[in-house]
Each structure stands twice: as C-alpha cells, then as structure tokens.
Amino acid sequence: MKVIDILQRLEQMDQLIRLKATGSPRAFATRLGISKSSLYNYLELLRMLGGPVQYNQQLSTFEYEYSVVLQLGFVKK
C-alpha cells in the first residue's frame, strides 16, 4: 500500500471518528472496506500519532477522548 493511501485512510477514519459515526468495529471496518484486524492496525497508528482514540460502548462508536486535530502534510509558512 502506498503512503498516500495510508494517509487518506487515516483522514477518512478521523472524519468518521470525529462525527462519532463509526459504528461497531465490524461496521467501521466494513465501511472502510478493510478487515477488522487492519482496522485495529490503523487505530494503533492513530494512537501512535497521538490520537486519543477510544471506543464508547454506550454509543457504539469510536471517539476521541478529548478534542484533537489530525494534520497530515505540509502547511506553507
């Protein structure tokens, strides 16, 4: 998989997590078109980048423990 594909997947995941629209792990993986084990690998990558991702069982969705912004890429100074 190309790096750009990984970055796009992380951005897609971030958007769904931010909206609290992931559903269960199985539903989230299905929505992304990946396996559940791949989903957990991507979630671990988000956590390694500092994303406070957690699963809310009451809402049945992944969410951020506190407000964060994912920035991938360069910004002109």
C-alpha positions as CSV (number, residue, x, y, z in Angstrom):
1,M,0.0,0.0,0.0
2,K,1.3,3.5,-0.9
3,V,1.9,6.1,1.8
4,I,-0.7,8.4,0.2
5,D,-3.3,5.6,0.5
6,I,-2.5,5.2,4.2
7,L,-2.7,8.9,4.8
8,Q,-6.1,9.1,3.0
9,R,-7.4,6.2,5.1
10,L,-6.3,7.9,8.3
11,E,-8.1,11.1,7.3
12,Q,-11.2,9.1,6.4
13,M,-11.1,7.4,9.8
14,D,-10.5,10.7,11.6
15,Q,-13.6,12.2,9.9
16,L,-15.8,9.3,11.0
17,I,-14.4,9.2,14.5
18,R,-14.9,13.0,14.8
19,L,-18.5,12.6,13.7
20,K,-19.0,9.6,16.1
21,A,-20.3,7.7,13.1
22,T,-18.1,4.6,13.0
23,G,-20.5,2.1,14.5
24,S,-19.1,-1.1,15.9
25,P,-15.6,-2.3,15.0
26,R,-17.0,-4.7,12.4
27,A,-19.2,-1.9,10.9
28,F,-16.3,0.5,10.9
29,A,-14.1,-2.0,9.1
30,T,-16.8,-2.8,6.6
31,R,-17.5,0.9,6.0
32,L,-13.8,1.4,5.2
33,G,-13.6,-1.7,3.1
34,I,-10.9,-3.4,5.2
35,S,-10.6,-6.3,7.6
36,K,-11.2,-5.9,11.3
37,S,-7.6,-6.7,12.0
38,S,-6.5,-4.0,9.6
39,L,-8.8,-1.6,11.3
40,Y,-7.1,-2.3,14.6
41,N,-3.7,-1.7,13.0
42,Y,-4.9,1.7,11.7
43,L,-6.3,2.6,15.1
44,E,-3.0,1.8,16.6
45,L,-1.3,4.0,14.1
46,L,-3.7,6.9,15.0
47,R,-2.8,6.3,18.7
48,M,0.9,6.3,17.9
49,L,0.4,9.7,16.2
50,G,-1.1,10.9,19.5
51,G,-4.8,10.3,18.7
52,P,-6.7,9.6,21.9
53,V,-9.0,7.1,20.3
54,Q,-11.3,5.1,22.5
55,Y,-14.5,3.0,21.9
56,N,-17.7,4.2,23.5
57,Q,-19.8,1.1,24.1
58,Q,-22.9,3.1,25.1
59,L,-22.9,5.0,21.7
60,S,-21.4,2.0,19.8
61,T,-18.8,4.2,18.1
62,F,-15.2,5.2,18.3
63,E,-14.5,8.7,19.6
64,Y,-11.6,10.9,20.7
65,E,-11.2,11.1,24.5
66,Y,-10.6,14.9,24.1
67,S,-10.6,17.3,21.2
68,V,-7.7,16.9,18.8
69,V,-6.9,17.9,15.2
70,L,-5.2,15.5,12.8
71,Q,-2.8,17.3,10.4
72,L,-1.1,15.3,7.7
73,G,1.0,17.1,5.2
74,F,2.8,20.5,5.0
75,V,1.5,24.0,5.7
76,K,3.0,27.0,4.0
77,K,4.6,29.4,6.5
